[in-house]
Amino acid sequence: MTPLRRWTARTLVLPMENVDTDQIVPARYLKVTDKAGLAEALFRDWRFEEDGSLKDPPFILDQPGMAGRQIMLVGDNFGAGSSREHAPWALTAWGVRAILSTGFADIFRSNSLKNGLLPIVVSPEVHRRLWELIEREPDAELIVDLAEEGVLLPDGSTIDFTIDPFAKRMLIAGTDELGYLLSK
């Protein structure tokens, strides 16, 4: 896993609530074990036609200027549904390192933390403020600082968040629980 410490990135906006893990990665991709190959499965049914061509108009991930964005701003209850690690695997394979939402499904949040993806919960007021910021400045860069548990906005203000200390330690080290145990 790539260590998560402090990074600057632009934001990708997905304004949908109750996005479940089957929408993030359809069940037919659960047979794969290569995490790197899951980027194409990410939101597959929303991005591609049955023949494999991109939908028109293209889904947000496939629009010009979206490649390389490492932060997602999503609606409430992101990652609902079944407990599949493939969802955070696909998101990280595409390049997403952090997701901001007012709420995550518990299993998705847990799977994300164990697989190098930082789920950040913000209040509805902060969520609305972020939405307005990205709407005004689509290419605004945010700085995510896991060590300090904050997101620095372009105006100099910081959005604080909390994370389980052990999960934080694993993300900063770029390892998981098994890697931690093996290091002991």
Secondary structure as UniProt FT lines:
FT   STRAND          6..14
FT   HELIX           21..24
FT   HELIX           27..29
FT   TURN            30..31
FT   HELIX           35..41
FT   TURN            42..43
FT   HELIX           44..47
FT   TURN            50..51
FT   HELIX           60..62
FT   TURN            64..65
FT   TURN            67..68
FT   STRAND          71..74
FT   HELIX           86..94
FT   STRAND          98..101
FT   HELIX           106..114
FT   TURN            115..116
FT   STRAND          118..121
FT   HELIX           124..136
FT   TURN            138..139
FT   STRAND          141..145
FT   TURN            146..149
FT   STRAND          150..152
FT   TURN            154..155
FT   STRAND          158..160
FT   HELIX           165..173
FT   HELIX           177..183
//
